Amino acid sequence: MHSFIAAVLTVVLGICLTNAMPQSVKHLEACGDAFYIKTKVAWPAGNSGVVVFFQPQNGVNGSLSISLQNSTTTGNALDPIYEASSSSSPMVGVSGHLKLNSSAILTIPILGSIRTIRDFTEGPSLLRPSIQDAITLAEIEGGKVSLSRLWLDNETTTTLSFAPASQNGSVKVRDRRVTFEAGTYSFNASFNYPQLEQLSPQEVFNQHSQGLVSQYPDQAQSLSFLSYSNKLLAGAWRFLTYFGRDSMITMLLMEPVLSTGEGGAFEAGIAAVLERLNKTDGSAAHEETIGDYATFLNLQENITSTAPQYDYKMIDTDYFLPVLLVDYFVKNAVGRSRASEFLSKKATENPANYELTYRQLALLNAEKIINVSAPFAVSGGQTKENLIHLKEDEIIGEWRDSTYGLGGGRIPYNVNAALVPAGLRAIGALAEAGFFPEHPEWNQTAHNYAQVWEDNSLHFFEVNVPQSEARSLVENYVDSNSFPFASQSQDINSNVSFYGLALDGNNNQTLVRVMNTDDCFRLFFLNTTNDRQLSSFLSQTADHILQPYPVGLSTDVGLLVANPAYGGDPVYSTNFTNSAYHGTVVWSWQLAMMAAGLERQLGRCSVQSAPEFCLDSELHGKVLSAYNHLWDLIDANSANLSGEVWSWVYEDGKFSPTPLGALPPPPGTNPTESDIRQLWSLAFLAVKRNQSLK
């Protein structure tokens, strides 16, 4: 029953009808000048899907529209398909009705993997012959047309069929294209790949949080749709598979509401990370490649296998794991009772890890963190060279994983100033709880290392801009980009300070001078003890939240994750735009982590050994104001919070939200379509405004 539900819900969330030329297929203009409409279906099992592109037969842009119609039998826009099989996996999928206002041609079908679809829609329009040539088109009994493809595993088949549902409808195959007359058509999209075991909305929440199912039914259903017995999925439709960073950040933000114990969401997420660990060096996997695309990649290496492949290019993912283990197995009562049984399990997902226990895999990860952090932590080692760098030949390595997300930087701010010390603190706590008997020294060494990293990594990324220069930079940023809004430079009444995104950036920039929201990592993951440093850090963070863009990060649509106004070099405003994936845009989970992080720091003021900022009424008041201003922005943008990322347009004197994919991408980059549902964007089911801080 679970696999049946999973197939249905995927399509409810994943089917897309685009009635305007989508940015994600603008490069299709090379195929002709006709106007394209994209119809898409996606399934979590195997990270699979179907996409087909339509164009009007008359070739006139804007003349074709396609819409979903409710069934005259069930009244639903979409209905499930489930056909049991005695010899293979059941055929699951979805059926529905499409209405075309004029004649159309189905020009390009892609059946199989979401990764194959993304290679075409987001890359250089790649259509791989070994995949495309396997699609068979046929006219079948009853005036129907069927498109089907046997996967590279020679077992799985994806099928898409159309049949006239109105008297004037007619569908034919012509030269490997499908032609449609104006009318209404029924369609079936299905495949027979082994299904995942989905967690229901009730199963994904703990007992104390069951009320969320009825209170927030849409978000609860989305969380259920992305939660399975063996892993959590990152988002729909583009990332319907395991992503380590996304899963762990989500669990850490949503720990108060997620189900625990055997069969719960928390253990599913932890197990997924441990299962996919690289046993050779302890690295946590960023992403997995499964299903048809895994078979394709294996064949490129002359290997006939459906075995998954794992991506270990990211440098941040490792450090979340020990924090997550402490959160569950030390701080959570259910987790403490489950630790021995859970960690004694043997890996079953990644063939390379068979026979290794979860405890052994966790140890490998901890050993890596201790080893790579040691050079900076030892006496005299606090140099730039000993900070954590991106891997050689990689241009990405943490959450800002687009071409210009880090401004070309090689040494990321958030990894070095927050995640490394957080991972070390967690290893120390785990060692104190007896998790690593092989290394009894870690209960002291890990904490000592963490202290050095906490106190000595931050200054490498500090940017200080004198007041007069700051005003000039912001004014020039607005003028040179012909922005329709005011520079707000008159609000700059002192020097501007912030922590840049990374070191060693593009155009020989020693420090990527982009104001950003990555302060949230340090707020959420660390309780630092250097009072002077903490007070200064909180002050500048609060300033950025309270000050309007382009002076700060605040806009009507939320906090922008990047503000390049103080860069000076034109490369900054060129690469960090409101159409760039990690540009002057808003990410939901960053809002959640910033809110949760500020609350954690303000919460320290209620304990006996409170930090000094708590006793500074002016500073404490500013941080409190920033917290409440942030929540005002979050509340004002509640309609967008479940999505991955959104952008803005400036009209009628204010910033208004707009989909990222509705804007042309920066020069030299591929367009990006935001997921309609993203796992970590559901964090606001758990992250709530603390009314006592109002």
C-alpha positions as CSV (number, residue, x, y, z in Angstrom):
1,M,0.0,0.0,0.0
2,H,2.8,2.4,0.8
3,S,4.4,2.1,-2.6
4,F,1.0,2.7,-4.3
5,I,0.5,5.9,-2.3
6,A,4.1,7.0,-3.1
7,A,3.5,6.8,-6.8
8,V,0.3,8.7,-6.6
9,L,1.5,11.5,-4.4
10,T,4.6,12.0,-6.5
11,V,2.6,13.0,-9.5
12,V,0.2,15.2,-7.5
13,L,3.2,17.2,-6.5
14,G,5.4,16.7,-9.5
15,I,3.3,17.1,-12.6
16,C,3.9,20.5,-14.2
17,L,2.1,22.2,-17.1
18,T,3.9,25.3,-18.3
19,N,1.8,27.7,-20.4
20,A,4.6,30.1,-21.1
21,M,8.0,29.5,-22.7
22,P,9.8,28.1,-19.6
23,Q,13.3,29.5,-18.9
24,S,14.4,26.0,-18.4
25,V,13.9,25.2,-22.1
26,K,14.8,28.6,-23.7
27,H,17.8,26.9,-25.3
28,L,15.3,24.8,-27.3
29,E,15.0,27.7,-29.6
30,A,17.8,26.0,-31.5
31,C,15.3,23.3,-32.4
32,G,13.0,25.8,-34.0
33,D,11.1,29.0,-33.2
34,A,8.0,27.4,-32.1
35,F,6.6,27.8,-28.6
36,Y,7.1,24.8,-26.3
37,I,5.0,23.6,-23.4
38,K,6.5,21.1,-21.0
39,T,4.5,18.4,-19.2
40,K,6.3,16.5,-16.5
41,V,5.7,13.5,-14.2
42,A,8.2,12.5,-11.5
43,W,8.5,9.4,-9.2
44,P,10.8,9.0,-6.1
45,A,11.4,5.3,-6.9
46,G,14.6,5.3,-9.0
47,N,14.5,9.1,-9.2
48,S,12.4,8.6,-12.3
49,G,10.1,10.5,-14.5
50,V,8.7,11.5,-17.8
51,V,8.8,14.8,-19.6
52,V,7.3,15.7,-23.0
53,F,7.5,18.9,-25.0
54,F,4.6,20.2,-27.1
55,Q,4.6,22.9,-29.7
56,P,1.7,24.3,-31.8
57,Q,1.4,22.9,-35.2
58,N,0.9,26.3,-36.7
59,G,4.3,27.4,-35.2
60,V,2.8,30.6,-33.7
61,N,4.2,31.4,-30.3
62,G,1.6,31.7,-27.6
63,S,-1.2,30.0,-29.6
64,L,-1.1,26.7,-27.7
65,S,-2.4,26.2,-24.2
66,I,-2.7,22.9,-22.3
67,S,-4.6,22.4,-19.1
68,L,-5.5,19.5,-16.7
69,Q,-9.1,18.6,-16.7
70,N,-11.1,16.8,-14.0
71,S,-12.2,13.3,-14.8
72,T,-15.9,13.0,-15.5
73,T,-15.9,9.7,-13.7
74,T,-14.0,10.4,-10.5
75,G,-14.0,14.2,-10.5
76,N,-10.2,14.1,-9.9
77,A,-7.6,15.9,-12.0
78,L,-5.3,12.9,-11.4
79,D,-6.0,9.3,-10.5
80,P,-3.7,6.5,-9.5
81,I,-2.6,3.5,-11.6
82,Y,-1.7,0.3,-9.8
83,E,-1.4,-3.0,-11.6
84,A,0.0,-6.0,-9.7
85,S,2.3,-8.4,-11.5
86,S,3.3,-11.9,-10.6
87,S,6.6,-11.7,-12.4
88,S,7.9,-8.2,-11.7
89,S,7.3,-5.1,-9.7
90,P,3.8,-3.6,-9.9
91,M,3.0,-1.1,-12.6
92,V,2.3,2.2,-10.8
93,G,1.7,5.7,-12.1
94,V,-1.0,8.2,-12.8
95,S,-3.8,8.9,-15.2
96,G,-5.5,12.2,-16.1
97,H,-6.9,14.4,-18.9
98,L,-5.2,17.1,-20.9
99,K,-7.1,19.7,-22.9
100,L,-5.4,21.2,-25.9
101,N,-6.9,24.4,-27.3
102,S,-5.4,23.9,-30.8
103,S,-3.5,21.2,-32.8
104,A,-0.1,20.4,-31.4
105,I,3.0,18.2,-31.9
106,L,4.7,16.2,-29.2
107,T,8.3,16.8,-30.4
108,I,10.5,15.6,-27.6
109,P,9.8,12.8,-25.1
110,I,12.2,11.8,-22.3
111,L,11.3,8.7,-20.4
112,G,13.4,7.3,-17.5
113,S,15.6,9.2,-15.1
114,I,15.1,12.7,-13.6
115,R,18.8,13.1,-14.1
116,T,18.4,12.5,-17.9
117,I,15.6,15.1,-17.9
118,R,17.7,17.6,-16.1
119,D,20.7,17.0,-18.5
120,F,18.3,18.3,-21.2
121,T,16.4,21.0,-19.4
122,E,19.2,22.5,-17.4
123,G,22.3,21.6,-19.4
124,P,23.3,21.9,-23.0
125,S,20.1,20.1,-24.3
126,L,21.7,16.7,-24.1
127,L,19.7,13.9,-25.7
128,R,21.6,10.6,-25.3
129,P,21.1,8.2,-28.2
130,S,21.3,5.1,-26.1
131,I,18.3,6.4,-24.1
132,Q,16.3,8.3,-26.7
133,D,16.6,5.6,-29.5
134,A,15.1,3.0,-27.1
135,I,11.7,4.9,-27.1
136,T,9.1,3.1,-29.2
137,L,6.1,5.0,-30.5
138,A,3.0,3.1,-31.6
139,E,-0.6,3.6,-32.6
140,I,-2.7,1.0,-30.8
141,E,-6.3,-0.1,-30.7
142,G,-8.9,2.5,-29.9
143,G,-7.2,5.4,-31.5
144,K,-4.5,5.5,-28.8
145,V,-0.8,6.3,-29.1
146,S,1.8,4.7,-26.8
147,L,5.3,5.8,-26.0
148,S,7.4,3.3,-24.1
149,R,11.0,2.7,-23.2
150,L,12.8,-0.3,-21.8
151,W,15.4,0.9,-19.3
152,L,19.1,0.1,-19.6
153,D,18.6,-2.6,-16.9
154,N,16.5,-4.5,-19.4
155,E,13.8,-5.0,-16.8
156,T,12.0,-1.7,-16.1
157,T,9.7,-0.1,-18.6
158,T,8.3,3.4,-18.6
159,T,5.1,4.0,-20.6
160,L,3.2,7.1,-21.6
161,S,-0.1,6.8,-23.6
162,F,-2.7,9.2,-24.9
163,A,-6.2,8.5,-26.1
164,P,-8.9,10.9,-27.4
165,A,-11.5,11.7,-24.8
166,S,-13.5,14.1,-26.9
167,Q,-15.2,13.6,-30.3
168,N,-12.9,16.0,-32.1
169,G,-9.7,14.5,-30.7
170,S,-7.3,12.6,-32.8
171,V,-3.7,11.5,-32.0
172,K,-1.3,10.0,-34.5
173,V,2.4,9.0,-34.9
174,R,4.2,10.8,-37.7
175,D,8.0,10.5,-38.2
176,R,8.7,9.7,-34.5
177,R,6.5,12.6,-33.4
178,V,3.0,12.5,-32.0
179,T,0.4,14.9,-33.5
180,F,-2.7,16.0,-31.7
181,E,-5.8,17.8,-33.0
182,A,-7.5,20.2,-30.6
183,G,-9.4,18.4,-28.0
184,T,-9.3,16.5,-24.7
185,Y,-7.1,13.5,-24.2
186,S,-6.7,10.9,-21.4
187,F,-3.2,10.0,-20.5
188,N,-1.5,7.3,-18.5
189,A,2.1,7.5,-17.2
190,S,3.4,4.5,-15.4
191,F,6.5,2.3,-14.8
192,N,7.3,-1.0,-13.0
193,Y,10.4,-0.1,-10.9
194,P,10.6,-1.4,-7.2
195,Q,8.8,1.1,-5.0
196,L,9.9,2.8,-1.8
197,E,8.1,2.4,1.5
198,Q,6.7,5.8,2.3
199,L,6.1,7.2,5.8
200,S,2.6,8.5,6.2
201,P,2.0,12.0,7.6
202,Q,1.2,10.3,11.0
203,E,4.3,8.2,10.8
204,V,6.7,11.1,10.0
205,F,5.7,13.1,13.1
206,N,6.3,12.2,16.7
207,Q,3.4,11.7,19.1
208,H,3.5,15.2,20.5
209,S,3.3,16.7,17.0
210,Q,0.4,14.7,15.4
211,G,-1.7,17.9,15.4
212,L,0.5,19.2,12.6
213,V,-1.2,16.7,10.2
214,S,-4.5,18.5,10.4
215,Q,-3.1,22.0,11.2
216,Y,-0.9,22.1,8.1
217,P,-2.2,19.4,5.8
218,D,-0.4,20.5,2.7
219,Q,3.0,20.8,4.3
220,A,2.5,17.6,6.3
221,Q,1.6,15.7,3.1
222,S,4.7,17.2,1.4
223,L,7.0,16.0,4.3
224,S,5.4,12.6,4.0
225,F,5.9,12.5,0.3
226,L,9.7,13.1,0.8
227,S,10.1,10.7,3.7
228,Y,10.7,6.9,3.3
229,S,11.7,4.0,5.6
230,N,15.3,4.1,4.3
231,K,16.0,7.7,3.5
232,L,14.7,11.3,3.1
233,L,14.5,12.9,-0.3
234,A,15.6,16.5,-1.0
235,G,12.8,17.9,-3.1
236,A,10.3,17.6,-6.0
237,W,10.7,17.4,-8.9
238,R,14.4,18.0,-9.5
239,F,15.9,16.2,-6.4
240,L,13.8,13.2,-5.7
241,T,16.7,11.3,-4.1
242,Y,19.1,11.3,-1.1
243,F,21.0,14.5,-0.4
244,G,23.1,14.2,2.7
245,R,23.3,17.9,3.6
246,D,19.6,18.5,3.0
247,S,18.6,15.6,5.1
248,M,20.8,16.4,8.0
249,I,20.0,20.1,8.1
250,T,16.3,19.2,7.9
251,M,16.5,16.8,10.8
252,L,18.4,19.2,13.0
253,L,15.9,22.0,12.4
254,M,12.9,19.7,12.7
255,E,14.1,17.5,15.6
256,P,11.3,18.7,17.9
257,V,8.6,17.3,15.6
258,L,10.1,14.3,13.7
259,S,9.3,10.7,14.7
260,T,11.9,8.9,16.6
261,G,12.6,5.2,17.3
262,E,12.6,2.2,15.0
263,G,10.7,3.0,11.8
264,G,10.8,6.7,12.5
265,A,11.9,9.5,10.2
266,F,14.9,10.4,12.3
267,E,16.5,7.0,12.2
268,A,15.7,6.7,8.5
269,G,17.6,9.9,7.9
270,I,20.6,8.9,10.0
271,A,20.8,5.4,8.5
272,A,20.8,6.9,5.0
273,V,23.9,9.0,5.7
274,L,25.8,6.2,7.4
275,E,24.9,3.7,4.7
276,R,26.4,5.9,2.0
277,L,29.6,6.9,3.8
278,N,32.9,6.5,1.9
279,K,34.7,3.8,4.0
280,T,38.1,4.7,2.5
281,D,38.2,8.2,4.1
282,G,35.1,8.7,6.2
283,S,33.4,11.2,3.8
284,A,29.7,11.5,3.9
285,A,27.9,11.3,0.6
286,H,26.4,14.4,-0.8
287,E,24.1,12.8,-3.4
288,E,23.3,9.4,-4.8
289,T,22.8,8.3,-8.4
290,I,20.3,5.5,-8.7
291,G,17.9,3.9,-11.2
292,D,18.3,4.2,-14.9
293,Y,21.0,6.9,-14.7
294,A,23.2,4.7,-12.4
295,T,23.0,2.0,-15.0
296,F,23.9,4.6,-17.7
297,L,27.0,5.8,-15.7
298,N,28.1,2.3,-15.0
299,L,27.9,1.5,-18.7
300,Q,30.1,4.5,-19.5
301,E,32.8,2.7,-17.4
302,N,32.1,-0.6,-19.2
303,I,30.4,-2.0,-16.2
304,T,27.0,-3.8,-16.6
305,S,25.4,-3.0,-13.3
306,T,22.5,-1.2,-11.7
307,A,24.5,-0.4,-8.6
308,P,24.2,3.1,-7.2
309,Q,26.9,5.7,-7.4
310,Y,27.7,8.3,-4.8
311,D,29.0,11.8,-5.0
312,Y,31.6,12.9,-2.3
313,K,32.7,16.2,-3.7
314,M,31.2,18.4,-1.0
315,I,33.3,19.4,2.0
316,D,30.6,20.5,4.4
317,T,28.5,17.4,4.6
318,D,30.9,15.5,6.9
319,Y,30.5,17.9,9.8
320,F,26.8,17.6,10.1
321,L,26.9,13.9,10.9
322,P,28.4,14.0,14.4
323,V,26.1,16.9,15.3
324,L,23.2,14.8,14.2
325,L,24.4,11.8,16.2
326,V,24.7,13.9,19.4
327,D,21.3,15.4,18.8
328,Y,19.7,12.0,18.7
329,F,21.8,9.5,20.6
330,V,22.9,11.8,23.5
331,K,20.3,14.6,23.8
332,N,17.2,12.6,22.9
333,A,15.8,10.1,25.4
334,V,14.4,7.8,22.7
335,G,17.7,8.0,20.8
336,R,19.7,7.2,23.9
337,S,17.7,4.0,24.4
338,R,18.1,3.0,20.8
339,A,21.8,3.8,20.4
340,S,23.2,0.3,21.0
341,E,20.8,-1.6,18.8
342,F,20.8,1.0,16.0
343,L,24.6,1.4,15.8
344,S,25.2,-2.4,15.8
345,K,23.2,-2.7,12.5
346,K,25.2,-3.6,9.4
347,A,25.1,-1.6,6.2
348,T,22.9,-2.9,3.4
349,E,22.6,-0.1,0.8
350,N,26.1,0.7,-0.4
351,P,27.7,-2.6,-1.6
352,A,31.1,-1.2,-0.6
353,N,30.0,-0.9,3.0
354,Y,28.5,-4.4,3.5
355,E,29.6,-6.0,6.7
356,L,30.5,-2.6,8.3
357,T,28.3,-1.6,11.3
358,Y,26.8,1.9,11.7
359,R,29.1,2.4,14.7
360,Q,32.2,1.6,12.5
361,L,31.0,4.0,9.8
362,A,30.4,6.8,12.3
363,L,33.9,6.2,13.7
364,L,35.4,6.6,10.2
365,N,33.7,9.9,9.8
366,A,34.8,11.2,13.2
367,E,38.4,10.1,12.5
368,K,38.4,12.1,9.3
369,I,37.2,15.2,11.0
370,I,39.8,15.0,13.7
371,N,42.5,14.4,11.2
372,V,41.7,17.2,8.8
373,S,41.1,19.7,11.5
374,A,44.3,19.0,13.4
375,P,46.8,21.1,11.4
376,F,44.8,24.3,12.2
377,A,44.2,23.4,15.8
378,V,47.8,22.7,16.9
379,S,50.0,25.3,18.3
380,G,51.0,27.9,15.7
381,G,48.8,26.2,13.1
382,Q,46.2,29.0,12.7
383,T,47.1,29.9,9.1
384,K,45.0,30.3,6.0
385,E,46.7,27.3,4.5
386,N,45.4,25.1,7.3
387,L,41.8,26.1,6.8
388,I,39.5,23.7,5.0
389,H,39.6,24.2,1.2
390,L,37.4,22.9,-1.6
391,K,38.6,19.7,-3.1
392,E,41.1,20.0,-6.0
393,D,39.5,20.7,-9.4
394,E,36.1,21.3,-7.8
395,I,34.4,24.7,-8.0
396,I,31.7,23.8,-5.4
397,G,31.8,22.2,-2.0
398,E,29.0,23.5,0.3
399,W,25.4,24.6,0.0
400,R,26.1,27.4,-2.4
401,D,26.8,24.8,-5.0
402,S,26.3,26.8,-8.2
403,T,29.0,28.1,-10.5
404,Y,29.2,31.5,-8.9
405,G,27.6,30.6,-5.5
406,L,30.9,31.2,-3.6
407,G,32.2,33.9,-6.0
408,G,34.9,31.5,-7.1
409,G,36.1,31.1,-3.5
410,R,38.2,28.1,-2.4
411,I,37.9,28.4,1.4
412,P,34.2,28.7,2.5
413,Y,33.3,30.9,5.5
414,N,30.5,28.7,6.9
415,V,32.5,25.5,6.8
416,N,35.5,26.9,8.6
417,A,33.9,29.4,11.0
418,A,31.0,27.2,12.0
419,L,30.8,23.6,10.8
420,V,34.3,22.4,11.6
421,P,34.1,23.5,15.2
422,A,30.5,22.2,15.5
423,G,31.6,18.8,14.3
424,L,34.5,18.8,16.7
425,R,32.3,19.8,19.7
426,A,29.9,16.9,18.7
427,I,32.7,14.4,18.6
428,G,33.8,15.5,22.0
429,A,30.3,15.0,23.4
430,L,30.0,11.6,21.7
431,A,33.4,10.6,23.2
432,E,32.3,11.7,26.7
433,A,29.2,9.5,26.2
434,G,31.4,6.5,25.4
435,F,30.8,6.2,21.7
436,F,34.4,6.0,20.7
437,P,36.3,3.7,23.1
438,E,39.0,3.4,20.5
439,H,39.9,7.1,21.1
440,P,39.5,7.9,24.8
441,E,41.5,11.0,24.3
442,W,38.9,12.6,22.1
443,N,36.7,13.7,25.0
444,Q,39.5,16.3,25.6
445,T,41.2,16.6,22.2
446,A,38.0,17.3,20.2
447,H,36.9,20.1,22.6
448,N,40.4,21.6,22.5
449,Y,40.4,21.6,18.8
450,A,36.9,23.1,18.6
451,Q,37.9,25.9,20.9
452,V,40.8,26.9,18.7
453,W,38.6,26.8,15.6
454,E,35.8,28.8,17.2
455,D,38.1,31.5,18.4
456,N,40.6,31.7,15.5
457,S,38.8,31.0,12.2
458,L,36.4,34.0,12.1
459,H,38.8,36.8,11.5
460,F,40.1,35.4,8.2
461,F,36.7,36.2,6.6
462,E,36.1,39.7,8.2
463,V,35.4,42.6,5.9
464,N,35.5,46.2,7.2
465,V,34.4,49.0,5.0
466,P,34.8,52.6,6.1
467,Q,31.5,54.6,6.2
468,S,32.3,56.9,3.3
469,E,33.5,54.1,1.1
470,A,30.5,52.0,2.0
471,R,28.1,54.7,0.9
472,S,30.0,55.2,-2.3
473,L,30.0,51.4,-3.1
474,V,26.3,51.0,-2.5
475,E,25.4,54.1,-4.6
476,N,27.6,52.9,-7.4
477,Y,26.1,49.4,-7.2
478,V,22.6,50.8,-7.6
479,D,23.5,53.3,-10.4
480,S,25.7,50.9,-12.4
481,N,23.0,48.3,-12.5
482,S,20.2,50.8,-13.2
483,F,18.1,49.5,-10.3
484,P,14.7,51.2,-9.9
485,F,15.1,51.4,-6.1
486,A,17.0,53.8,-3.9
487,S,20.4,53.0,-2.6
488,Q,19.4,53.8,1.1
489,S,23.0,54.9,1.5
490,Q,22.0,57.6,3.9
491,D,21.2,54.9,6.4
492,I,24.9,54.0,6.6
493,N,25.9,55.9,9.7
494,S,29.1,53.9,10.6
495,N,31.6,51.5,9.2
496,V,30.1,48.4,7.6
497,S,31.4,45.0,8.7
498,F,30.5,41.5,7.6
499,Y,32.0,38.1,7.0
500,G,32.7,37.3,3.3
501,L,31.5,34.2,1.6
502,A,35.0,32.7,1.1
503,L,38.7,33.3,0.5
504,D,40.5,33.3,-2.8
505,G,37.7,34.3,-5.2
506,N,37.3,35.2,-8.8
507,N,39.3,38.0,-10.4
508,N,42.1,37.5,-7.8
509,Q,39.9,38.5,-5.0
510,T,41.6,37.4,-1.7
511,L,38.2,37.6,0.1
512,V,34.8,37.3,-1.6
513,R,33.2,40.6,-0.4
514,V,29.6,39.5,-0.5
515,M,27.4,40.1,2.5
516,N,25.4,36.9,3.2
517,T,23.2,34.9,5.5
518,D,25.7,32.3,6.4
519,D,26.1,33.8,9.9
520,C,23.1,31.5,10.6
521,F,25.4,28.5,10.8
522,R,27.5,30.0,13.6
523,L,24.4,31.1,15.4
524,F,22.7,27.7,15.1
525,F,25.6,25.3,15.6
526,L,27.8,27.1,18.1
527,N,27.6,28.6,21.6
528,T,30.9,30.5,21.5
529,T,32.5,31.7,24.6
530,N,34.8,34.6,23.4
531,D,32.5,37.3,24.6
532,R,34.1,40.2,22.7
533,Q,34.0,38.2,19.5
534,L,30.4,37.0,20.1
535,S,29.1,40.5,20.8
536,S,30.7,41.9,17.7
537,F,29.4,39.0,15.6
538,L,25.8,39.4,16.9
539,S,25.9,43.1,16.3
540,Q,26.8,42.9,12.7
541,T,24.4,40.0,12.1
542,A,21.5,42.1,13.6
543,D,22.5,45.1,11.5
544,H,22.3,43.1,8.2
545,I,18.8,41.7,9.2
546,L,17.5,45.1,10.2
547,Q,19.0,47.2,7.3
548,P,17.2,47.2,3.9
549,Y,18.9,45.9,0.8
550,P,21.2,47.1,-0.7
551,V,22.7,48.4,2.6
552,G,21.7,45.1,4.3
553,L,19.9,41.9,3.5
554,S,16.3,42.8,4.3
555,T,13.6,43.1,1.6
556,D,9.8,42.7,1.4
557,V,10.3,39.1,0.2
558,G,12.7,38.0,3.0
559,L,16.4,38.1,3.7
560,L,18.5,37.8,0.6
561,V,21.2,35.1,0.9
562,A,23.8,37.4,-0.8
563,N,24.3,41.1,-1.3
564,P,27.2,42.0,-3.6
565,A,26.9,45.8,-3.1
566,Y,30.2,46.1,-1.2
567,G,32.3,44.1,-3.6
568,G,33.6,47.0,-5.7
569,D,34.6,44.8,-8.6
570,P,31.9,44.5,-11.3
571,V,32.3,40.7,-11.2
572,Y,30.2,40.7,-8.0
573,S,27.1,42.4,-9.4
574,T,27.4,40.4,-12.6
575,N,27.4,37.0,-10.9
576,F,25.2,37.7,-7.9
577,T,21.9,38.8,-9.4
578,N,18.2,38.1,-8.6
579,S,18.2,35.4,-11.3
580,A,21.2,33.5,-10.0
581,Y,20.5,30.4,-7.9
582,H,22.6,31.7,-5.0
583,G,22.4,35.4,-5.9
584,T,20.2,38.2,-4.4
585,V,17.4,35.6,-3.8
586,V,15.7,34.1,-0.8
587,W,16.1,30.6,0.4
588,S,13.4,29.3,2.9
589,W,15.7,27.1,5.0
590,Q,18.2,30.0,5.5
591,L,15.3,32.0,7.0
592,A,14.5,29.1,9.3
593,M,18.1,28.5,10.5
594,M,18.6,32.2,11.0
595,A,15.5,32.4,13.1
596,A,16.4,29.3,15.1
597,G,20.0,30.4,15.6
598,L,19.0,33.9,16.9
599,E,16.6,32.2,19.3
600,R,19.3,29.9,20.5
601,Q,21.6,32.8,21.2
602,L,18.9,34.8,22.9
603,G,18.0,31.7,24.9
604,R,21.5,31.8,26.5
605,C,20.5,34.9,28.3
606,S,18.2,32.9,30.6
607,V,21.0,30.8,32.1
608,Q,23.2,31.7,35.0
609,S,26.4,32.0,33.1
610,A,25.0,34.2,30.4
611,P,27.2,35.8,27.7
612,E,28.1,39.4,28.1
613,F,25.9,40.6,25.2
614,C,22.9,39.7,27.4
615,L,23.9,42.4,29.9
616,D,24.4,45.0,27.2
617,S,20.9,46.4,27.0
618,E,21.5,48.2,23.7
619,L,23.0,45.2,21.9
620,H,20.6,42.7,23.4
621,G,17.8,45.0,22.3
622,K,19.2,45.1,18.7
623,V,19.5,41.4,18.5
624,L,15.9,41.0,19.8
625,S,14.7,43.6,17.2
626,A,16.5,41.6,14.5
627,Y,14.8,38.4,15.6
628,N,11.3,40.0,15.5
629,H,12.0,41.8,12.2
630,L,13.0,38.5,10.7
631,W,9.9,36.8,11.9
632,D,7.8,39.6,10.5
633,L,9.4,39.0,7.1
634,I,8.8,35.2,7.5
635,D,5.2,35.7,8.4
636,A,4.7,38.1,5.5
637,N,6.0,35.5,3.1
638,S,4.3,32.4,4.4
639,A,2.9,31.5,1.0
640,N,6.5,30.9,-0.3
641,L,8.1,29.1,2.6
642,S,7.5,25.5,1.3
643,G,9.4,26.2,-1.9
644,E,13.1,25.9,-2.4
645,V,14.1,29.5,-3.4
646,W,12.4,32.5,-4.8
647,S,13.4,35.8,-6.3
648,W,11.9,39.2,-6.7
649,V,10.8,42.0,-9.0
650,Y,10.6,45.6,-7.9
651,E,7.3,47.2,-8.7
652,D,5.0,49.8,-7.2
653,G,7.8,50.9,-4.8
654,K,8.4,47.4,-3.2
655,F,9.9,44.0,-3.8
656,S,7.4,41.4,-4.9
657,P,8.2,37.6,-5.0
658,T,8.6,35.9,-8.3
659,P,9.7,32.4,-9.2
660,L,13.4,32.1,-9.9
661,G,12.8,30.3,-13.2
662,A,10.7,33.2,-14.5
663,L,13.9,35.4,-14.8
664,P,16.7,34.9,-17.4
665,P,19.8,33.5,-15.8
666,P,23.1,35.4,-15.6
667,P,25.3,35.3,-18.7
668,G,27.2,32.0,-19.1
669,T,25.0,30.0,-16.7
670,N,22.2,27.6,-17.2
671,P,18.7,28.4,-16.1
672,T,17.5,26.9,-12.8
673,E,13.9,26.0,-12.0
674,S,13.1,26.0,-8.3
675,D,11.6,22.9,-6.7
676,I,7.9,23.3,-5.8
677,R,8.5,21.3,-2.6
678,Q,11.8,21.1,-0.8
679,L,12.6,19.0,2.3
680,W,14.5,21.6,4.3
681,S,12.0,24.3,3.3
682,L,9.4,22.4,5.5
683,A,11.4,23.3,8.6
684,F,8.8,25.9,9.6
685,L,6.7,23.0,10.7
686,A,9.1,22.9,13.7
687,V,10.7,26.4,13.7
688,K,8.2,28.7,15.3
689,R,8.3,32.3,16.6
690,N,9.0,32.4,20.3
691,Q,6.2,34.6,21.6
692,S,8.2,35.3,24.8
693,L,10.7,37.2,22.7
694,K,8.3,39.6,21.2
